[in-house]
Amino acid sequence: MGMGWRHKIFGKIRRQDLFNLYLLIGGVSIVVATTIFTINMSKSVEKQSFLATQLISGIASLLLENRPLEEVRPVVSMINSIEVPIILTNNEGRPILWNEPVIGIALPEYQVLFQENMSKPSHPIILEILSLAAAYDMDQQPFAIFNQEGKRVGTLHYGRSALSQRLRIMPYLELAVMALFFLVILWALQNKKDAQAKALFAGMAKETAHQLGTPLTSIMGWMALLEERLDKDDDLIVELNRDVGRLSMISARFSQIGSLPKLNDSDLVGVVDETIIYFRNRLPHLGGRVELRREGDSINPVVFNRDLLGWVLENLIKNGIDALIEGKGTITIMLKDIPGGGVEMRIADTGKGIPAREGNKVFEPGFTTKKRGWGMGLALVKRIATQYHNGKIRIESTNQHGTTFLVTLPAAPEPPQS
């Protein structure tokens, strides 16, 4: 029944992940298809806008010399209305006219324009206009202006219309908006997934604590009867009471999953040594083939929940013991202060290591390499380390000679100043 419940839960999670994958692929397809269509459409409209700009600029270049002002004025007005920038220069390259409303540079007095030495221009307005004309000529060919006798009297330089320029950036702007929208969807889906995982963790943990409660109460009663028949100082009674206390603490740990625990302990070395001693007293059945030890020390202040951090250590040690080849090897917990605050805690074993293809999956809920494992141990370890203690956990190294987990705890917050 228990295994069936497990398959039902994780089967549902896999179906949800499959739905999210379909949604992801569908969203990407829509974004790509829409972007390609918009880019193609924008290029077509931009081309039409550019051709219209060429046509109007060409007409203007003919009319400027060959037609009276009354005929030229409507064309110039049209050029200004579609925001086509034009600059008129004479044969010396001297700028003599430009559409001020579009370019945004005021026309100076004509004597300023005609008195400028064009071999070495120095007036800032003329320099700016010449720079714009050169930029326009790099993008499109300017038009030559001829008088009625066919003599060239000037050049009309023109840039892209404002519409053409907006059309060029429109596909990229649309792509950015759609990408932002898509990222918001992904964020929402991730939050939904995290909420589901949180509910699953909390539900399983509280149910485990509830299921442990009844046999614990019964065991405590039997222990009371046993103490009446045996000496309370008997080693058997002492060790059994320790295990009962340990089970009570485990039940309390599970009951804290899903709620915000209090971080009120700072004796990191103490909790590490306590965990090592607990395992050492329960390893004689392995024939002394497993060595547990601590290396290093820590003086940097950190705060943690003793029960939950102890559970993290126990789980990582238990995983290390399970990974030992033929049940023989060493498990070392190394403490190291981080310059500037915080503590690094490494749990290293001399086991068979984690296969490369499975290294990124060990913290996922439901993933396990054991035949009867639930695949929740390391997932809970990660949750306790990252979400409850604002720390980090990762596999620092793994090979055929062993695995090292790195747990990082941040520096304790400074007490508020009165």
C-alpha positions in Angstrom: 0.0 0.0 0.0 2.8 2.4 0.9 4.7 1.7 -2.3 1.5 2.2 -4.3 1.0 5.6 -2.7 4.5 6.5 -3.6 4.0 5.6 -7.3 0.8 7.5 -7.4 2.3 10.6 -6.0 5.4 10.7 -8.2 3.4 9.5 -11.2 1.2 12.6 -10.7 4.4 14.8 -10.5 5.7 13.3 -13.7 2.4 13.9 -15.5 2.5 17.5 -14.3 6.1 17.9 -15.5 5.0 16.5 -18.9 2.2 19.1 -19.1 4.7 21.8 -18.3 7.0 20.5 -21.0 4.2 20.6 -23.6 3.3 24.1 -22.4 7.0 25.1 -22.8 7.3 23.7 -26.3 4.1 25.3 -27.3 5.1 28.7 -25.9 8.5 28.5 -27.7 6.8 27.5 -31.0 4.4 30.4 -30.8 7.2 32.9 -30.0 9.4 31.7 -32.8 6.5 31.6 -35.4 5.2 35.0 -34.4 8.7 36.5 -34.4 9.6 35.2 -37.9 6.2 36.4 -39.3 6.7 39.8 -37.7 10.3 40.1 -39.0 9.3 39.2 -42.5 6.3 41.6 -42.4 8.4 44.4 -41.0 11.1 43.9 -43.6 8.4 44.2 -46.3 6.8 47.3 -44.9 10.2 48.8 -44.2 11.2 48.2 -47.9 8.0 49.9 -49.0 8.7 52.8 -46.7 12.2 53.1 -47.9 11.2 53.1 -51.6 8.6 55.8 -50.8 11.3 57.8 -49.1 13.5 57.4 -52.2 10.7 58.4 -54.5 9.7 61.5 -52.6 13.4 62.6 -52.1 14.0 62.2 -55.8 11.0 64.3 -56.7 12.2 66.9 -54.2 15.6 67.0 -55.8 14.1 67.7 -59.2 11.7 70.3 -58.0 14.1 72.2 -55.9 15.8 73.7 -58.9 13.4 73.3 -61.8 10.0 74.4 -60.3 8.8 77.5 -58.6 8.5 77.6 -54.8 4.7 77.1 -54.8 5.2 73.7 -56.4 8.1 72.7 -54.2 6.4 73.6 -50.9 3.8 70.8 -50.9 6.5 68.2 -51.5 8.6 69.6 -48.7 5.6 69.6 -46.5 5.0 66.0 -47.4 8.6 65.1 -46.6 8.3 66.8 -43.2 5.0 65.0 -42.4 6.5 61.5 -43.0 9.6 62.6 -41.1 12.2 62.1 -43.8 15.4 63.9 -42.9 16.9 65.8 -45.9 20.1 67.9 -46.2 20.8 70.0 -49.3 24.5 70.9 -50.1 26.0 72.9 -52.9 28.8 71.7 -55.2 31.3 72.8 -52.6 29.8 70.4 -50.0 28.4 73.4 -48.1 25.1 72.7 -46.3 22.6 75.3 -47.4 19.3 73.8 -46.3 17.7 71.1 -44.2 14.3 70.3 -42.8 14.7 71.7 -39.3 11.5 70.1 -37.8 12.7 66.6 -38.6 16.4 66.8 -38.0 16.0 68.8 -34.9 18.9 71.2 -35.7 18.1 74.9 -36.0 19.0 76.6 -39.3 21.5 79.5 -38.6 21.6 82.8 -40.5 22.6 82.3 -44.1 25.7 84.4 -43.8 26.9 81.9 -41.2 26.5 79.1 -43.7 28.1 80.9 -46.6 31.0 82.5 -44.6 32.2 79.2 -43.3 35.5 77.9 -44.7 34.6 74.5 -46.0 38.2 73.3 -46.3 38.4 73.6 -42.5 34.8 73.9 -41.1 34.7 74.8 -37.4 31.1 75.9 -36.7 29.5 73.2 -34.5 26.2 73.2 -36.4 27.9 72.8 -39.8 30.1 70.0 -38.4 27.0 68.2 -37.1 25.1 68.6 -40.3 28.1 67.3 -42.4 28.4 64.4 -40.1 24.7 63.5 -40.5 25.0 63.9 -44.3 28.0 61.5 -44.4 26.0 59.0 -42.3 23.0 59.3 -44.7 25.3 58.7 -47.7 26.6 55.5 -46.2 23.1 54.1 -45.9 21.7 55.3 -49.3 22.9 57.0 -52.5 22.3 60.8 -52.4 20.5 62.6 -55.3 22.3 65.0 -57.6 20.4 68.3 -58.3 20.7 69.8 -61.8 19.5 73.2 -63.2 17.6 73.6 -66.4 20.8 73.7 -68.4 21.8 70.3 -67.0 24.5 71.7 -64.8 24.8 70.1 -61.4 24.2 72.7 -58.7 24.0 70.6 -55.5 23.3 67.3 -53.7 20.3 66.1 -51.7 21.3 63.8 -48.8 18.4 61.9 -47.2 18.0 59.5 -44.3 15.5 56.8 -43.5 12.1 58.0 -42.4 11.1 57.8 -38.8 8.6 55.1 -39.8 11.3 53.1 -41.5 13.5 53.3 -38.4 10.7 52.3 -36.1 9.9 49.3 -38.3 13.5 48.1 -38.1 13.4 47.8 -34.3 9.8 46.7 -34.0 10.5 42.9 -34.4 13.2 43.0 -31.8 11.0 45.0 -29.4 8.2 42.6 -29.9 10.6 39.7 -29.4 11.8 41.3 -26.1 8.2 41.8 -24.9 7.2 38.2 -25.8 10.4 36.9 -24.2 9.6 38.8 -21.0 6.0 37.5 -21.0 7.4 34.0 -21.6 9.8 34.4 -18.6 6.9 35.5 -16.5 5.0 32.3 -17.4 8.1 30.2 -16.6 8.4 31.9 -13.3 4.8 31.3 -12.5 5.1 27.6 -13.5 8.2 27.3 -11.3 6.5 28.9 -8.4 3.6 26.5 -8.9 6.0 23.5 -9.0 7.8 24.8 -5.8 4.4 25.2 -4.1 3.5 21.6 -5.0 6.8 20.3 -3.8 6.4 22.3 -0.6 3.0 20.8 0.0 4.3 17.3 -0.8 7.2 17.7 1.6 5.0 19.1 4.4 2.3 16.5 3.9 4.7 13.5 4.0 6.7 14.9 6.9 3.6 15.6 9.0 2.1 12.2 8.2 5.4 10.5 9.1 5.5 12.4 12.4 1.9 11.4 13.0 2.6 7.7 12.3 5.6 7.7 14.6 3.6 9.2 17.4 1.5 6.1 18.3 4.4 3.5 18.4 6.6 6.0 20.3 4.0 6.4 23.0 3.7 2.6 23.2 7.4 2.1 23.4 7.7 4.7 26.1 5.2 2.7 28.1 7.0 -0.5 27.6 10.3 1.2 28.6 8.7 2.3 31.9 7.7 -1.3 32.6 11.2 -2.5 31.7 12.8 0.0 34.0 10.8 -1.4 36.9 12.2 -4.9 36.3 15.8 -3.9 35.4 18.3 -1.5 36.8 17.8 2.0 35.3 21.5 2.3 34.9 21.8 -0.9 32.9 23.5 -0.3 29.6 20.6 -1.8 27.7 18.1 0.5 29.4 20.3 3.6 28.8 20.8 2.9 25.1 17.2 2.1 24.5 16.2 5.3 26.2 18.6 7.1 23.9 17.1 5.6 20.9 13.6 6.4 22.1 14.7 10.0 22.6 16.2 10.0 19.1 13.0 8.8 17.6 11.1 11.5 19.5 13.5 14.0 18.1 13.1 12.7 14.6 9.3 13.0 15.0 9.8 16.6 16.1 12.0 17.2 13.1 9.4 16.0 10.7 6.7 18.0 12.3 8.8 21.2 11.6 8.9 20.5 7.8 6.5 22.9 6.1 6.7 25.6 8.9 9.3 28.2 9.5 11.7 26.8 12.1 13.5 28.8 14.7 17.2 29.3 14.2 18.3 29.5 17.8 21.5 27.4 18.0 25.1 28.4 17.4 27.1 25.4 18.7 28.0 24.0 15.3 31.0 21.9 16.5 28.8 20.5 19.3 26.1 19.3 16.9 28.7 17.7 14.6 30.4 15.9 17.4 27.1 14.8 18.9 26.0 13.3 15.6 29.4 11.5 15.1 29.2 10.0 18.7 25.6 8.8 18.0 26.7 6.9 14.9 29.9 5.6 16.5 27.8 3.9 19.2 25.7 2.2 16.6 28.4 1.0 14.3 29.8 -2.0 16.2 27.7 -4.4 14.1 29.9 -3.3 11.1 33.0 -4.8 12.9 34.8 -1.4 13.3 35.2 -1.2 9.5 33.7 2.4 9.3 35.6 5.3 10.7 33.8 8.6 11.5 35.8 11.7 12.3 35.8 15.4 12.4 38.5 17.7 11.0 38.9 21.4 11.4 37.0 23.8 13.7 34.7 26.8 13.4 34.6 30.1 15.3 32.5 32.1 12.8 29.1 32.8 14.3 26.3 31.0 12.5 22.7 30.2 13.6 20.7 27.1 12.8 18.0 24.8 14.0 19.7 22.0 15.9 17.2 19.3 15.1 17.0 20.0 11.4 20.7 20.5 10.9 21.4 17.4 12.8 19.0 15.6 10.5 21.0 16.9 7.5 24.3 15.6 9.0 22.7 12.2 9.8 21.3 11.8 6.3 24.6 12.7 4.6 26.5 10.3 6.9 24.0 7.5 6.3 24.3 8.1 2.5 28.1 7.9 2.9 27.9 4.6 4.9 25.6 3.1 2.2 28.1 4.2 -0.5 31.1 2.5 1.2 32.5 -0.5 -0.8 31.9 -3.7 1.2 30.9 -1.6 4.2 34.4 -0.4 4.8 35.9 3.1 4.7 36.0 6.5 6.2 33.5 9.4 6.6 34.9 12.8 7.4 33.1 16.0 8.4 35.4 19.0 7.8 34.6 22.4 9.2 36.1 25.6 7.7 35.4 29.2 8.4 34.7 31.4 5.4 36.6 34.7 5.3 34.1 37.5 5.9 31.6 35.2 7.6 29.9 31.9 7.3 31.0 28.3 7.6 31.7 25.5 5.0 31.0 22.0 6.1 32.2 19.1 3.9 30.9 15.6 4.4 33.3 13.3 2.5 33.2 9.5 2.1 35.6 7.0 0.6 32.8 5.1 -1.2 32.1 4.3 -4.8 31.0 7.8 -5.8 28.0 9.0 -7.7 27.7 8.3 -11.5 28.1 11.4 -13.6 24.7 10.9 -15.2 23.0 11.0 -11.8 25.0 13.8 -10.1 22.4 16.5 -10.9 19.4 14.4 -10.0 20.3 13.3 -6.4 18.5 16.3 -4.9 15.3 15.8 -6.9 12.2 14.5 -5.1 11.6 10.9 -5.9 15.1 10.1 -7.3 16.8 7.2 -5.6 19.3 4.4 -6.5 18.0 2.2 -3.7 15.5 -0.6 -4.4 13.2 0.5 -1.5 14.2 4.1 -1.2 11.7 6.9 -1.3 14.1 9.4 -2.9 13.2 12.1 -0.4 16.2 12.2 1.9 18.6 14.4 -0.1 15.6 16.5 -1.4 14.7 17.3 2.2 18.4 17.9 3.0 18.5 20.5 0.2 15.3 22.1 1.4 16.5 22.4 5.0 19.9 23.8 3.9 18.7 26.3 1.3 15.2 27.4 2.3 15.3 27.1 6.1 18.9 28.1 6.7 19.5 30.4 3.6 22.5 28.2 2.9 23.7 26.2 -0.1 24.4 22.5 -0.7 26.1 20.8 -3.7 28.2 17.9 -4.7 31.7 19.3 -4.6 33.4 16.3 -6.1 32.6 12.7 -6.8 34.6 9.9 -8.4 35.4 6.2 -7.9 37.3 7.1 -4.7 34.4 8.8 -2.9 32.0 11.8 -2.8 32.2 15.1 -1.0 29.1 17.2 -0.2 29.6 20.8 0.5 27.1 22.6 2.9 27.5 26.3 3.3 25.9 28.2 6.2 25.7 32.0 6.0 27.0 34.3 8.7 24.7 34.9 11.6 22.8 38.3 11.3 24.1 41.0 13.5 22.0 41.8 16.5 20.0 45.0 16.2 21.6 48.0 17.8 19.7 49.6 20.6 
